[in-house]
């Protein structure tokens, strides 16, 4: 059996070829030349590109939290902070803002924007419950 050395590219004859038999046809491998073939670079590049694209899509749609439109988030937090329409100190307003933002984040994790559009009363109920847990 002839084998090419991967280091120096020299052909070597190995006598074990007569003793190695095919599992299927039971013939020896003697008299044949064996050489390592390099895998095509195109398939590796294609796999890399497909993997990167798939990772981007998975991150965008599955991993990242889907946010509500910015104007909706602003209106929800502003209405929550200023719902009493009473003048308050900066400290109380900041504390209320923290509670409202916390409640909105928790509610957004449980209800998508599409669900919010379909069932606003459910959103408001969860938002109120979350305000109580964020205090």
C-alpha positions in Angstrom: 0.0 0.0 0.0 1.3 3.5 -0.9 0.7 6.4 1.5 1.9 10.0 1.0 3.6 11.5 4.1 1.6 14.6 5.3 4.9 16.3 6.4 7.3 15.9 3.5 4.9 14.7 0.7 7.1 11.6 0.0 5.4 8.4 -1.1 5.9 5.5 1.3 5.2 1.8 0.7 3.7 0.0 3.7 3.5 -3.8 3.7 0.4 -3.9 5.9 -1.8 -3.3 2.8 -1.8 -7.1 2.1 -3.0 -7.8 5.6 -5.9 -5.3 5.6 -9.1 -6.5 4.1 -12.3 -4.8 3.1 -15.2 -5.6 5.5 -17.5 -6.0 2.5 -15.7 -7.8 -0.3 -12.7 -9.2 1.7 -10.1 -8.0 -0.8 -6.8 -6.4 0.2 -5.9 -2.8 -0.1 -2.5 -3.6 -1.6 -1.5 -1.9 -4.9 -3.6 1.2 -4.3 -2.4 4.7 -3.6 -3.9 6.7 -0.7 -3.8 10.4 -0.3 -5.5 12.8 2.0 -8.0 15.1 0.3 -8.5 18.6 1.5 -12.1 19.5 2.3 -13.5 22.2 0.1 -13.4 25.6 1.6 -16.7 26.6 -0.1 -18.7 24.3 2.2 -17.0 25.6 5.3 -17.6 29.2 4.2 -21.3 28.5 3.3 -21.8 26.8 6.7 -20.2 29.8 8.5 -22.4 32.3 6.6 -25.6 30.3 7.2 -24.7 29.9 10.9 -24.1 33.7 11.3 -27.3 34.5 9.6 -29.3 32.0 11.6 -27.7 33.3 14.8 -28.7 36.8 13.9 -32.3 35.9 13.2 -32.5 33.7 16.4 -31.2 36.6 18.5 -33.5 39.1 16.9 -36.7 37.1 17.2 -36.2 34.6 20.0 -33.6 35.9 22.4 -34.0 39.7 22.5 -37.0 41.0 24.3 -39.5 42.4 21.8 -40.1 46.0 22.8 -43.2 48.1 22.4 -43.0 51.2 20.1 -41.2 54.0 21.9 -44.1 56.3 21.9 -46.3 53.7 23.5 -43.7 53.0 26.2 -43.5 56.7 26.9 -47.2 57.2 27.1 -47.6 54.3 29.4 -44.9 55.4 31.8 -46.0 59.1 31.7 -49.6 58.2 32.4 -48.5 56.0 35.3 -46.3 58.6 36.8 -48.7 61.5 36.4 -52.0 59.6 37.0 -52.7 61.4 40.2 -52.2 64.8 38.6 -51.0 66.1 42.0 -47.8 68.1 42.4 -45.1 66.0 44.1 -41.5 66.5 45.1 -38.7 65.4 42.8 -37.9 62.5 45.1 -41.5 61.2 45.0 -41.7 61.6 41.3 -38.4 59.7 40.8 -39.6 56.9 43.1 -42.9 56.7 41.2 -41.0 56.6 37.9 -38.9 53.7 39.1 -42.0 51.8 40.1 -43.8 52.5 36.8 -40.7 51.5 34.7 -40.4 48.3 36.7 -44.0 47.5 36.2 -43.8 48.2 32.5 -40.8 45.9 32.1 -42.4 43.1 33.9 -45.6 43.5 32.0 -43.8 43.7 28.6 -42.0 40.4 29.4 -45.4 38.7 29.9 -47.5 40.4 27.2 -46.2 41.1 23.7 -47.2 44.2 21.8 -49.6 42.2 19.6 -51.3 40.8 22.7 -51.5 44.3 24.1 -53.2 45.6 21.0 -55.8 42.8 21.1 -56.5 42.7 24.9 -55.8 46.1 26.6 -57.8 45.3 29.7 -55.6 42.2 30.4 -52.5 44.4 30.0 -53.9 47.0 32.4 -54.7 44.3 35.0 -51.2 42.8 34.8 -49.7 46.3 34.9 -51.5 47.2 38.1 -50.5 43.9 39.7 -46.9 44.5 38.7 -47.0 48.0 40.2 -47.8 46.5 43.5 -44.9 44.0 43.3 -42.4 46.7 42.3 -43.0 48.9 45.4 
